[in-house]
Amino acid sequence: MAATPKRKISTARQGKRRSQIHLIEPKVIACKKCGQLKRGHFLCPVCKSK
Ligand SMILES: [Zn+2]
């Protein structure tokens, strides 16, 4: 038998936990050097500049 929780988790508590579940929105910006779209704080895939 697997361990079971003693109490039912209320919908409020469940909602609070699930409110933190979300996908991180990738910040896509244009490269200053070549204009290629790249992710912020990431190296440019084309010219390798910051
Ligand atoms: Zn670039």
mmCIF file of the protein (N, C-alpha, C, O) and its ligand, coordinates in Angstrom:
data_MODEL
# 
_entry.id   MODEL 
# 
loop_
_entity.id 
_entity.type 
_entity.pdbx_number_of_molecules 
1 polymer     1 
2 non-polymer 1 
# 
_entity_poly.entity_id                      1 
_entity_poly.type                           'polypeptide(L)' 
_entity_poly.nstd_linkage                   no 
_entity_poly.nstd_monomer                   no 
_entity_poly.pdbx_seq_one_letter_code       MAATPKRKISTARQGKRRSQIHLIEPKVIACKKCGQLKRGHFLCPVCKSK 
_entity_poly.pdbx_seq_one_letter_code_can   MAATPKRKISTARQGKRRSQIHLIEPKVIACKKCGQLKRGHFLCPVCKSK 
_entity_poly.pdbx_strand_id                 A 
# 
loop_
_entity_poly_seq.entity_id 
_entity_poly_seq.num 
_entity_poly_seq.mon_id 
_entity_poly_seq.hetero 
1 1  MET n 
1 2  ALA n 
1 3  ALA n 
1 4  THR n 
1 5  PRO n 
1 6  LYS n 
1 7  ARG n 
1 8  LYS n 
1 9  ILE n 
1 10 SER n 
1 11 THR n 
1 12 ALA n 
1 13 ARG n 
1 14 GLN n 
1 15 GLY n 
1 16 LYS n 
1 17 ARG n 
1 18 ARG n 
1 19 SER n 
1 20 GLN n 
1 21 ILE n 
1 22 HIS n 
1 23 LEU n 
1 24 ILE n 
1 25 GLU n 
1 26 PRO n 
1 27 LYS n 
1 28 VAL n 
1 29 ILE n 
1 30 ALA n 
1 31 CYS n 
1 32 LYS n 
1 33 LYS n 
1 34 CYS n 
1 35 GLY n 
1 36 GLN n 
1 37 LEU n 
1 38 LYS n 
1 39 ARG n 
1 40 GLY n 
1 41 HIS n 
1 42 PHE n 
1 43 LEU n 
1 44 CYS n 
1 45 PRO n 
1 46 VAL n 
1 47 CYS n 
1 48 LYS n 
1 49 SER n 
1 50 LYS n 
# 
loop_
_struct_asym.id 
_struct_asym.entity_id 
A 1 
B 2 
# 
loop_
_chem_comp.id 
_chem_comp.type 
_chem_comp.mon_nstd_flag 
ALA 'L-peptide linking' y 
ARG 'L-peptide linking' y 
CYS 'L-peptide linking' y 
GLN 'L-peptide linking' y 
GLU 'L-peptide linking' y 
GLY 'peptide linking'   y 
HIS 'L-peptide linking' y 
ILE 'L-peptide linking' y 
LEU 'L-peptide linking' y 
LYS 'L-peptide linking' y 
MET 'L-peptide linking' y 
PHE 'L-peptide linking' y 
PRO 'L-peptide linking' y 
SER 'L-peptide linking' y 
THR 'L-peptide linking' y 
VAL 'L-peptide linking' y 
ZN  non-polymer         . 
# 
_pdbx_entity_nonpoly.entity_id   2 
_pdbx_entity_nonpoly.name        ? 
_pdbx_entity_nonpoly.comp_id     ZN 
# 
_pdbx_nonpoly_scheme.asym_id         B 
_pdbx_nonpoly_scheme.entity_id       2 
_pdbx_nonpoly_scheme.mon_id          ZN 
_pdbx_nonpoly_scheme.ndb_seq_num     1 
_pdbx_nonpoly_scheme.pdb_seq_num     101 
_pdbx_nonpoly_scheme.auth_seq_num    101 
_pdbx_nonpoly_scheme.pdb_mon_id      ZN 
_pdbx_nonpoly_scheme.auth_mon_id     ZN 
_pdbx_nonpoly_scheme.pdb_strand_id   A 
_pdbx_nonpoly_scheme.pdb_ins_code    . 
# 
loop_
_atom_site.group_PDB 
_atom_site.id 
_atom_site.type_symbol 
_atom_site.label_atom_id 
_atom_site.label_alt_id 
_atom_site.label_comp_id 
_atom_site.label_asym_id 
_atom_site.label_entity_id 
_atom_site.label_seq_id 
_atom_site.pdbx_PDB_ins_code 
_atom_site.Cartn_x 
_atom_site.Cartn_y 
_atom_site.Cartn_z 
_atom_site.occupancy 
_atom_site.B_iso_or_equiv 
_atom_site.pdbx_formal_charge 
_atom_site.auth_seq_id 
_atom_site.auth_comp_id 
_atom_site.auth_asym_id 
_atom_site.auth_atom_id 
_atom_site.pdbx_PDB_model_num 
ATOM   1   N  N  . MET A 1 1  ? 0.850  -1.210 0.000   1.00 0.00 ? 1   MET A N  1 
ATOM   2   C  CA . MET A 1 1  ? 0.000  0.000  0.000   1.00 0.00 ? 1   MET A CA 1 
ATOM   3   C  C  . MET A 1 1  ? 0.879  1.252  0.000   1.00 0.00 ? 1   MET A C  1 
ATOM   4   O  O  . MET A 1 1  ? 1.833  1.385  0.767   1.00 0.00 ? 1   MET A O  1 
ATOM   5   N  N  . ALA A 1 2  ? 0.523  2.114  -0.856  1.00 0.00 ? 2   ALA A N  1 
ATOM   6   C  CA . ALA A 1 2  ? 1.284  3.366  -0.922  1.00 0.00 ? 2   ALA A CA 1 
ATOM   7   C  C  . ALA A 1 2  ? 0.806  4.314  0.169   1.00 0.00 ? 2   ALA A C  1 
ATOM   8   O  O  . ALA A 1 2  ? -0.328 4.212  0.635   1.00 0.00 ? 2   ALA A O  1 
ATOM   9   N  N  . ALA A 1 3  ? 1.680  5.243  0.577   1.00 0.00 ? 3   ALA A N  1 
ATOM   10  C  CA . ALA A 1 3  ? 1.316  6.237  1.579   1.00 0.00 ? 3   ALA A CA 1 
ATOM   11  C  C  . ALA A 1 3  ? 0.229  7.155  1.030   1.00 0.00 ? 3   ALA A C  1 
ATOM   12  O  O  . ALA A 1 3  ? 0.295  7.603  -0.114  1.00 0.00 ? 3   ALA A O  1 
ATOM   13  N  N  . THR A 1 4  ? -0.752 7.420  1.848   1.00 0.00 ? 4   THR A N  1 
ATOM   14  C  CA . THR A 1 4  ? -1.845 8.294  1.402   1.00 0.00 ? 4   THR A CA 1 
ATOM   15  C  C  . THR A 1 4  ? -1.889 9.543  2.279   1.00 0.00 ? 4   THR A C  1 
ATOM   16  O  O  . THR A 1 4  ? -1.565 9.470  3.465   1.00 0.00 ? 4   THR A O  1 
ATOM   17  N  N  . PRO A 1 5  ? -2.275 10.660 1.732   1.00 0.00 ? 5   PRO A N  1 
ATOM   18  C  CA . PRO A 1 5  ? -2.364 11.877 2.532   1.00 0.00 ? 5   PRO A CA 1 
ATOM   19  C  C  . PRO A 1 5  ? -3.484 11.775 3.565   1.00 0.00 ? 5   PRO A C  1 
ATOM   20  O  O  . PRO A 1 5  ? -4.534 11.191 3.296   1.00 0.00 ? 5   PRO A O  1 
ATOM   21  N  N  . LYS A 1 6  ? -3.255 12.346 4.747   1.00 0.00 ? 6   LYS A N  1 
ATOM   22  C  CA . LYS A 1 6  ? -4.235 12.240 5.830   1.00 0.00 ? 6   LYS A CA 1 
ATOM   23  C  C  . LYS A 1 6  ? -5.442 13.126 5.581   1.00 0.00 ? 6   LYS A C  1 
ATOM   24  O  O  . LYS A 1 6  ? -6.568 12.794 5.950   1.00 0.00 ? 6   LYS A O  1 
ATOM   25  N  N  . ARG A 1 7  ? -5.179 14.257 4.949   1.00 0.00 ? 7   ARG A N  1 
ATOM   26  C  CA . ARG A 1 7  ? -6.269 15.213 4.717   1.00 0.00 ? 7   ARG A CA 1 
ATOM   27  C  C  . ARG A 1 7  ? -6.402 15.520 3.235   1.00 0.00 ? 7   ARG A C  1 
ATOM   28  O  O  . ARG A 1 7  ? -5.447 15.437 2.462   1.00 0.00 ? 7   ARG A O  1 
ATOM   29  N  N  . LYS A 1 8  ? -7.605 15.871 2.881   1.00 0.00 ? 8   LYS A N  1 
ATOM   30  C  CA . LYS A 1 8  ? -7.857 16.321 1.514   1.00 0.00 ? 8   LYS A CA 1 
ATOM   31  C  C  . LYS A 1 8  ? -7.305 17.735 1.374   1.00 0.00 ? 8   LYS A C  1 
ATOM   32  O  O  . LYS A 1 8  ? -7.527 18.588 2.234   1.00 0.00 ? 8   LYS A O  1 
ATOM   33  N  N  . ILE A 1 9  ? -6.591 17.972 0.290   1.00 0.00 ? 9   ILE A N  1 
ATOM   34  C  CA . ILE A 1 9  ? -6.062 19.314 0.060   1.00 0.00 ? 9   ILE A CA 1 
ATOM   35  C  C  . ILE A 1 9  ? -7.194 20.174 -0.488  1.00 0.00 ? 9   ILE A C  1 
ATOM   36  O  O  . ILE A 1 9  ? -7.816 19.839 -1.496  1.00 0.00 ? 9   ILE A O  1 
ATOM   37  N  N  . SER A 1 10 ? -7.455 21.301 0.201   1.00 0.00 ? 10  SER A N  1 
ATOM   38  C  CA . SER A 1 10 ? -8.560 22.166 -0.192  1.00 0.00 ? 10  SER A CA 1 
ATOM   39  C  C  . SER A 1 10 ? -8.306 22.764 -1.572  1.00 0.00 ? 10  SER A C  1 
ATOM   40  O  O  . SER A 1 10 ? -7.165 22.878 -2.019  1.00 0.00 ? 10  SER A O  1 
ATOM   41  N  N  . THR A 1 11 ? -9.384 23.136 -2.226  1.00 0.00 ? 11  THR A N  1 
ATOM   42  C  CA . THR A 1 11 ? -9.251 23.701 -3.575  1.00 0.00 ? 11  THR A CA 1 
ATOM   43  C  C  . THR A 1 11 ? -8.421 24.974 -3.552  1.00 0.00 ? 11  THR A C  1 
ATOM   44  O  O  . THR A 1 11 ? -7.713 25.278 -4.512  1.00 0.00 ? 11  THR A O  1 
ATOM   45  N  N  . ALA A 1 12 ? -8.512 25.733 -2.429  1.00 0.00 ? 12  ALA A N  1 
ATOM   46  C  CA . ALA A 1 12 ? -7.730 26.968 -2.311  1.00 0.00 ? 12  ALA A CA 1 
ATOM   47  C  C  . ALA A 1 12 ? -6.244 26.657 -2.294  1.00 0.00 ? 12  ALA A C  1 
ATOM   48  O  O  . ALA A 1 12 ? -5.452 27.317 -2.967  1.00 0.00 ? 12  ALA A O  1 
ATOM   49  N  N  . ARG A 1 13 ? -5.871 25.641 -1.517  1.00 0.00 ? 13  ARG A N  1 
ATOM   50  C  CA . ARG A 1 13 ? -4.461 25.268 -1.403  1.00 0.00 ? 13  ARG A CA 1 
ATOM   51  C  C  . ARG A 1 13 ? -3.945 24.693 -2.727  1.00 0.00 ? 13  ARG A C  1 
ATOM   52  O  O  . ARG A 1 13 ? -2.826 24.967 -3.159  1.00 0.00 ? 13  ARG A O  1 
ATOM   53  N  N  . GLN A 1 14 ? -4.798 23.895 -3.343  1.00 0.00 ? 14  GLN A N  1 
ATOM   54  C  CA . GLN A 1 14 ? -4.421 23.313 -4.624  1.00 0.00 ? 14  GLN A CA 1 
ATOM   55  C  C  . GLN A 1 14 ? -4.235 24.415 -5.676  1.00 0.00 ? 14  GLN A C  1 
ATOM   56  O  O  . GLN A 1 14 ? -3.312 24.366 -6.490  1.00 0.00 ? 14  GLN A O  1 
ATOM   57  N  N  . GLY A 1 15 ? -5.123 25.400 -5.640  1.00 0.00 ? 15  GLY A N  1 
ATOM   58  C  CA . GLY A 1 15 ? -5.031 26.519 -6.572  1.00 0.00 ? 15  GLY A CA 1 
ATOM   59  C  C  . GLY A 1 15 ? -3.776 27.343 -6.350  1.00 0.00 ? 15  GLY A C  1 
ATOM   60  O  O  . GLY A 1 15 ? -3.143 27.801 -7.301  1.00 0.00 ? 15  GLY A O  1 
ATOM   61  N  N  . LYS A 1 16 ? -3.416 27.529 -5.067  1.00 0.00 ? 16  LYS A N  1 
ATOM   62  C  CA . LYS A 1 16 ? -2.205 28.288 -4.722  1.00 0.00 ? 16  LYS A CA 1 
ATOM   63  C  C  . LYS A 1 16 ? -0.973 27.603 -5.295  1.00 0.00 ? 16  LYS A C  1 
ATOM   64  O  O  . LYS A 1 16 ? -0.084 28.255 -5.844  1.00 0.00 ? 16  LYS A O  1 
ATOM   65  N  N  . ARG A 1 17 ? -0.930 26.283 -5.161  1.00 0.00 ? 17  ARG A N  1 
ATOM   66  C  CA . ARG A 1 17 ? 0.214  25.516 -5.677  1.00 0.00 ? 17  ARG A CA 1 
ATOM   67  C  C  . ARG A 1 17 ? 0.248  25.612 -7.193  1.00 0.00 ? 17  ARG A C  1 
ATOM   68  O  O  . ARG A 1 17 ? 1.296  25.848 -7.795  1.00 0.00 ? 17  ARG A O  1 
ATOM   69  N  N  . ARG A 1 18 ? -0.919 25.424 -7.798  1.00 0.00 ? 18  ARG A N  1 
ATOM   70  C  CA . ARG A 1 18 ? -0.961 25.392 -9.266  1.00 0.00 ? 18  ARG A CA 1 
ATOM   71  C  C  . ARG A 1 18 ? -0.789 26.773 -9.883  1.00 0.00 ? 18  ARG A C  1 
ATOM   72  O  O  . ARG A 1 18 ? -0.510 26.890 -11.077 1.00 0.00 ? 18  ARG A O  1 
ATOM   73  N  N  . SER A 1 19 ? -0.952 27.819 -9.079  1.00 0.00 ? 19  SER A N  1 
ATOM   74  C  CA . SER A 1 19 ? -0.764 29.167 -9.617  1.00 0.00 ? 19  SER A CA 1 
ATOM   75  C  C  . SER A 1 19 ? 0.691  29.392 -10.005 1.00 0.00 ? 19  SER A C  1 
ATOM   76  O  O  . SER A 1 19 ? 1.004  30.275 -10.803 1.00 0.00 ? 19  SER A O  1 
ATOM   77  N  N  . GLN A 1 20 ? 1.596  28.564 -9.418  1.00 0.00 ? 20  GLN A N  1 
ATOM   78  C  CA . GLN A 1 20 ? 3.018  28.703 -9.717  1.00 0.00 ? 20  GLN A CA 1 
ATOM   79  C  C  . GLN A 1 20 ? 3.423  27.905 -10.954 1.00 0.00 ? 20  GLN A C  1 
ATOM   80  O  O  . GLN A 1 20 ? 4.550  28.024 -11.434 1.00 0.00 ? 20  GLN A O  1 
ATOM   81  N  N  . ILE A 1 21 ? 2.501  27.091 -11.466 1.00 0.00 ? 21  ILE A N  1 
ATOM   82  C  CA . ILE A 1 21 ? 2.827  26.273 -12.631 1.00 0.00 ? 21  ILE A CA 1 
ATOM   83  C  C  . ILE A 1 21 ? 2.556  27.085 -13.894 1.00 0.00 ? 21  ILE A C  1 
ATOM   84  O  O  . ILE A 1 21 ? 1.406  27.367 -14.230 1.00 0.00 ? 21  ILE A O  1 
ATOM   85  N  N  . HIS A 1 22 ? 3.594  27.444 -14.564 1.00 0.00 ? 22  HIS A N  1 
ATOM   86  C  CA . HIS A 1 22 ? 3.436  28.147 -15.832 1.00 0.00 ? 22  HIS A CA 1 
ATOM   87  C  C  . HIS A 1 22 ? 4.711  28.000 -16.634 1.00 0.00 ? 22  HIS A C  1 
ATOM   88  O  O  . HIS A 1 22 ? 5.779  27.747 -16.077 1.00 0.00 ? 22  HIS A O  1 
ATOM   89  N  N  . LEU A 1 23 ? 4.600  28.158 -17.921 1.00 0.00 ? 23  LEU A N  1 
ATOM   90  C  CA . LEU A 1 23 ? 5.777  28.086 -18.784 1.00 0.00 ? 23  LEU A CA 1 
ATOM   91  C  C  . LEU A 1 23 ? 6.492  29.432 -18.745 1.00 0.00 ? 23  LEU A C  1 
ATOM   92  O  O  . LEU A 1 23 ? 5.855  30.483 -18.688 1.00 0.00 ? 23  LEU A O  1 
ATOM   93  N  N  . ILE A 1 24 ? 7.793  29.389 -18.775 1.00 0.00 ? 24  ILE A N  1 
ATOM   94  C  CA . ILE A 1 24 ? 8.573  30.627 -18.796 1.00 0.00 ? 24  ILE A CA 1 
ATOM   95  C  C  . ILE A 1 24 ? 8.531  31.182 -20.221 1.00 0.00 ? 24  ILE A C  1 
ATOM   96  O  O  . ILE A 1 24 ? 8.848  30.490 -21.189 1.00 0.00 ? 24  ILE A O  1 
ATOM   97  N  N  . GLU A 1 25 ? 8.145  32.404 -20.313 1.00 0.00 ? 25  GLU A N  1 
ATOM   98  C  CA . GLU A 1 25 ? 8.061  33.051 -21.626 1.00 0.00 ? 25  GLU A CA 1 
ATOM   99  C  C  . GLU A 1 25 ? 9.459  33.453 -22.079 1.00 0.00 ? 25  GLU A C  1 
ATOM   100 O  O  . GLU A 1 25 ? 10.101 34.274 -21.425 1.00 0.00 ? 25  GLU A O  1 
ATOM   101 N  N  . PRO A 1 26 ? 9.941  32.891 -23.182 1.00 0.00 ? 26  PRO A N  1 
ATOM   102 C  CA . PRO A 1 26 ? 11.284 33.253 -23.610 1.00 0.00 ? 26  PRO A CA 1 
ATOM   103 C  C  . PRO A 1 26 ? 11.333 34.669 -24.171 1.00 0.00 ? 26  PRO A C  1 
ATOM   104 O  O  . PRO A 1 26 ? 10.535 35.052 -25.026 1.00 0.00 ? 26  PRO A O  1 
ATOM   105 N  N  . LYS A 1 27 ? 12.309 35.442 -23.653 1.00 0.00 ? 27  LYS A N  1 
ATOM   106 C  CA . LYS A 1 27 ? 12.456 36.825 -24.112 1.00 0.00 ? 27  LYS A CA 1 
ATOM   107 C  C  . LYS A 1 27 ? 13.297 36.813 -25.388 1.00 0.00 ? 27  LYS A C  1 
ATOM   108 O  O  . LYS A 1 27 ? 14.507 36.586 -25.357 1.00 0.00 ? 27  LYS A O  1 
ATOM   109 N  N  . VAL A 1 28 ? 12.632 37.060 -26.486 1.00 0.00 ? 28  VAL A N  1 
ATOM   110 C  CA . VAL A 1 28 ? 13.339 37.056 -27.768 1.00 0.00 ? 28  VAL A CA 1 
ATOM   111 C  C  . VAL A 1 28 ? 13.565 38.494 -28.215 1.00 0.00 ? 28  VAL A C  1 
ATOM   112 O  O  . VAL A 1 28 ? 12.623 39.274 -28.353 1.00 0.00 ? 28  VAL A O  1 
ATOM   113 N  N  . ILE A 1 29 ? 14.812 38.824 -28.435 1.00 0.00 ? 29  ILE A N  1 
ATOM   114 C  CA . ILE A 1 29 ? 15.160 40.174 -28.885 1.00 0.00 ? 29  ILE A CA 1 
ATOM   115 C  C  . ILE A 1 29 ? 16.020 40.087 -30.147 1.00 0.00 ? 29  ILE A C  1 
ATOM   116 O  O  . ILE A 1 29 ? 16.581 39.036 -30.456 1.00 0.00 ? 29  ILE A O  1 
ATOM   117 N  N  . ALA A 1 30 ? 16.115 41.208 -30.875 1.00 0.00 ? 30  ALA A N  1 
ATOM   118 C  CA . ALA A 1 30 ? 16.944 41.228 -32.074 1.00 0.00 ? 30  ALA A CA 1 
ATOM   119 C  C  . ALA A 1 30 ? 18.387 41.514 -31.690 1.00 0.00 ? 30  ALA A C  1 
ATOM   120 O  O  . ALA A 1 30 ? 18.648 42.336 -30.811 1.00 0.00 ? 30  ALA A O  1 
ATOM   121 N  N  . CYS A 1 31 ? 19.322 40.838 -32.345 1.00 0.00 ? 31  CYS A N  1 
ATOM   122 C  CA . CYS A 1 31 ? 20.743 41.036 -32.086 1.00 0.00 ? 31  CYS A CA 1 
ATOM   123 C  C  . CYS A 1 31 ? 21.150 42.441 -32.524 1.00 0.00 ? 31  CYS A C  1 
ATOM   124 O  O  . CYS A 1 31 ? 20.747 42.921 -33.584 1.00 0.00 ? 31  CYS A O  1 
ATOM   125 N  N  . LYS A 1 32 ? 21.964 43.090 -31.676 1.00 0.00 ? 32  LYS A N  1 
ATOM   126 C  CA . LYS A 1 32 ? 22.396 44.459 -31.990 1.00 0.00 ? 32  LYS A CA 1 
ATOM   127 C  C  . LYS A 1 32 ? 23.330 44.482 -33.199 1.00 0.00 ? 32  LYS A C  1 
ATOM   128 O  O  . LYS A 1 32 ? 23.355 45.448 -33.962 1.00 0.00 ? 32  LYS A O  1 
ATOM   129 N  N  . LYS A 1 33 ? 24.086 43.418 -33.357 1.00 0.00 ? 33  LYS A N  1 
ATOM   130 C  CA . LYS A 1 33 ? 25.117 43.380 -34.394 1.00 0.00 ? 33  LYS A CA 1 
ATOM   131 C  C  . LYS A 1 33 ? 24.547 43.006 -35.772 1.00 0.00 ? 33  LYS A C  1 
ATOM   132 O  O  . LYS A 1 33 ? 24.776 43.704 -36.760 1.00 0.00 ? 33  LYS A O  1 
ATOM   133 N  N  . CYS A 1 34 ? 23.795 41.884 -35.816 1.00 0.00 ? 34  CYS A N  1 
ATOM   134 C  CA . CYS A 1 34 ? 23.346 41.397 -37.119 1.00 0.00 ? 34  CYS A CA 1 
ATOM   135 C  C  . CYS A 1 34 ? 21.834 41.430 -37.290 1.00 0.00 ? 34  CYS A C  1 
ATOM   136 O  O  . CYS A 1 34 ? 21.337 41.134 -38.377 1.00 0.00 ? 34  CYS A O  1 
ATOM   137 N  N  . GLY A 1 35 ? 21.090 41.780 -36.245 1.00 0.00 ? 35  GLY A N  1 
ATOM   138 C  CA . GLY A 1 35 ? 19.637 41.881 -36.370 1.00 0.00 ? 35  GLY A CA 1 
ATOM   139 C  C  . GLY A 1 35 ? 18.906 40.565 -36.265 1.00 0.00 ? 35  GLY A C  1 
ATOM   140 O  O  . GLY A 1 35 ? 17.678 40.535 -36.348 1.00 0.00 ? 35  GLY A O  1 
ATOM   141 N  N  . GLN A 1 36 ? 19.626 39.483 -36.086 1.00 0.00 ? 36  GLN A N  1 
ATOM   142 C  CA . GLN A 1 36 ? 19.015 38.151 -35.963 1.00 0.00 ? 36  GLN A CA 1 
ATOM   143 C  C  . GLN A 1 36 ? 18.264 38.049 -34.636 1.00 0.00 ? 36  GLN A C  1 
ATOM   144 O  O  . GLN A 1 36 ? 18.743 38.538 -33.612 1.00 0.00 ? 36  GLN A O  1 
ATOM   145 N  N  . LEU A 1 37 ? 17.094 37.419 -34.648 1.00 0.00 ? 37  LEU A N  1 
ATOM   146 C  CA . LEU A 1 37 ? 16.348 37.231 -33.406 1.00 0.00 ? 37  LEU A CA 1 
ATOM   147 C  C  . LEU A 1 37 ? 17.083 36.231 -32.530 1.00 0.00 ? 37  LEU A C  1 
ATOM   148 O  O  . LEU A 1 37 ? 17.466 35.150 -32.977 1.00 0.00 ? 37  LEU A O  1 
ATOM   149 N  N  . LYS A 1 38 ? 17.272 36.615 -31.270 1.00 0.00 ? 38  LYS A N  1 
ATOM   150 C  CA . LYS A 1 38 ? 17.945 35.733 -30.319 1.00 0.00 ? 38  LYS A CA 1 
ATOM   151 C  C  . LYS A 1 38 ? 17.312 35.897 -28.957 1.00 0.00 ? 38  LYS A C  1 
ATOM   152 O  O  . LYS A 1 38 ? 16.565 36.849 -28.731 1.00 0.00 ? 38  LYS A O  1 
ATOM   153 N  N  . ARG A 1 39 ? 17.599 34.979 -28.041 1.00 0.00 ? 39  ARG A N  1 
ATOM   154 C  CA . ARG A 1 39 ? 17.059 35.062 -26.695 1.00 0.00 ? 39  ARG A CA 1 
ATOM   155 C  C  . ARG A 1 39 ? 17.892 36.042 -25.878 1.00 0.00 ? 39  ARG A C  1 
ATOM   156 O  O  . ARG A 1 39 ? 19.117 36.089 -25.999 1.00 0.00 ? 39  ARG A O  1 
ATOM   157 N  N  . GLY A 1 40 ? 17.211 36.821 -25.047 1.00 0.00 ? 40  GLY A N  1 
ATOM   158 C  CA . GLY A 1 40 ? 17.899 37.784 -24.210 1.00 0.00 ? 40  GLY A CA 1 
ATOM   159 C  C  . GLY A 1 40 ? 18.877 37.104 -23.271 1.00 0.00 ? 40  GLY A C  1 
ATOM   160 O  O  . GLY A 1 40 ? 18.583 36.021 -22.764 1.00 0.00 ? 40  GLY A O  1 
ATOM   161 N  N  . HIS A 1 41 ? 20.032 37.709 -23.025 1.00 0.00 ? 41  HIS A N  1 
ATOM   162 C  CA . HIS A 1 41 ? 21.090 37.185 -22.163 1.00 0.00 ? 41  HIS A CA 1 
ATOM   163 C  C  . HIS A 1 41 ? 21.688 35.891 -22.708 1.00 0.00 ? 41  HIS A C  1 
ATOM   164 O  O  . HIS A 1 41 ? 22.325 35.132 -21.979 1.00 0.00 ? 41  HIS A O  1 
ATOM   165 N  N  . PHE A 1 42 ? 21.469 35.650 -24.013 1.00 0.00 ? 42  PHE A N  1 
ATOM   166 C  CA . PHE A 1 42 ? 22.057 34.478 -24.652 1.00 0.00 ? 42  PHE A CA 1 
ATOM   167 C  C  . PHE A 1 42 ? 22.941 34.944 -25.797 1.00 0.00 ? 42  PHE A C  1 
ATOM   168 O  O  . PHE A 1 42 ? 22.717 36.013 -26.365 1.00 0.00 ? 42  PHE A O  1 
ATOM   169 N  N  . LEU A 1 43 ? 23.935 34.150 -26.134 1.00 0.00 ? 43  LEU A N  1 
ATOM   170 C  CA . LEU A 1 43 ? 24.797 34.494 -27.256 1.00 0.00 ? 43  LEU A CA 1 
ATOM   171 C  C  . LEU A 1 43 ? 24.011 34.385 -28.554 1.00 0.00 ? 43  LEU A C  1 
ATOM   172 O  O  . LEU A 1 43 ? 23.145 33.522 -28.703 1.00 0.00 ? 43  LEU A O  1 
ATOM   173 N  N  . CYS A 1 44 ? 24.331 35.284 -29.500 1.00 0.00 ? 44  CYS A N  1 
ATOM   174 C  CA . CYS A 1 44 ? 23.679 35.243 -30.798 1.00 0.00 ? 44  CYS A CA 1 
ATOM   175 C  C  . CYS A 1 44 ? 24.145 33.993 -31.543 1.00 0.00 ? 44  CYS A C  1 
ATOM   176 O  O  . CYS A 1 44 ? 25.348 33.735 -31.597 1.00 0.00 ? 44  CYS A O  1 
ATOM   177 N  N  . PRO A 1 45 ? 23.224 33.203 -32.122 1.00 0.00 ? 45  PRO A N  1 
ATOM   178 C  CA . PRO A 1 45 ? 23.633 31.989 -32.820 1.00 0.00 ? 45  PRO A CA 1 
ATOM   179 C  C  . PRO A 1 45 ? 24.380 32.274 -34.116 1.00 0.00 ? 45  PRO A C  1 
ATOM   180 O  O  . PRO A 1 45 ? 25.083 31.408 -34.636 1.00 0.00 ? 45  PRO A O  1 
ATOM   181 N  N  . VAL A 1 46 ? 24.228 33.494 -34.637 1.00 0.00 ? 46  VAL A N  1 
ATOM   182 C  CA . VAL A 1 46 ? 24.857 33.825 -35.927 1.00 0.00 ? 46  VAL A CA 1 
ATOM   183 C  C  . VAL A 1 46 ? 26.259 34.392 -35.733 1.00 0.00 ? 46  VAL A C  1 
ATOM   184 O  O  . VAL A 1 46 ? 27.234 33.843 -36.245 1.00 0.00 ? 46  VAL A O  1 
ATOM   185 N  N  . CYS A 1 47 ? 26.354 35.519 -34.974 1.00 0.00 ? 47  CYS A N  1 
ATOM   186 C  CA . CYS A 1 47 ? 27.653 36.189 -34.875 1.00 0.00 ? 47  CYS A CA 1 
ATOM   187 C  C  . CYS A 1 47 ? 28.332 35.955 -33.526 1.00 0.00 ? 47  CYS A C  1 
ATOM   188 O  O  . CYS A 1 47 ? 29.446 36.432 -33.311 1.00 0.00 ? 47  CYS A O  1 
ATOM   189 N  N  . LYS A 1 48 ? 27.693 35.242 -32.632 1.00 0.00 ? 48  LYS A N  1 
ATOM   190 C  CA . LYS A 1 48 ? 28.262 34.859 -31.315 1.00 0.00 ? 48  LYS A CA 1 
ATOM   191 C  C  . LYS A 1 48 ? 28.582 36.064 -30.418 1.00 0.00 ? 48  LYS A C  1 
ATOM   192 O  O  . LYS A 1 48 ? 29.392 35.969 -29.496 1.00 0.00 ? 48  LYS A O  1 
ATOM   193 N  N  . SER A 1 49 ? 27.928 37.203 -30.711 1.00 0.00 ? 49  SER A N  1 
ATOM   194 C  CA . SER A 1 49 ? 28.141 38.368 -29.853 1.00 0.00 ? 49  SER A CA 1 
ATOM   195 C  C  . SER A 1 49 ? 27.079 38.378 -28.753 1.00 0.00 ? 49  SER A C  1 
ATOM   196 O  O  . SER A 1 49 ? 26.039 37.730 -28.874 1.00 0.00 ? 49  SER A O  1 
ATOM   197 N  N  . LYS A 1 50 ? 27.353 39.121 -27.682 1.00 0.00 ? 50  LYS A N  1 
ATOM   198 C  CA . LYS A 1 50 ? 26.424 39.148 -26.559 1.00 0.00 ? 50  LYS A CA 1 
ATOM   199 C  C  . LYS A 1 50 ? 25.182 39.971 -26.825 1.00 0.00 ? 50  LYS A C  1 
ATOM   200 O  O  . LYS A 1 50 ? 24.314 40.077 -25.959 1.00 0.00 ? 50  LYS A O  1 
HETATM 201 ZN ZN . ZN  B 2 .  ? 24.224 38.563 -34.074 1.00 0.00 2 101 ZN  A ZN 1 
# 
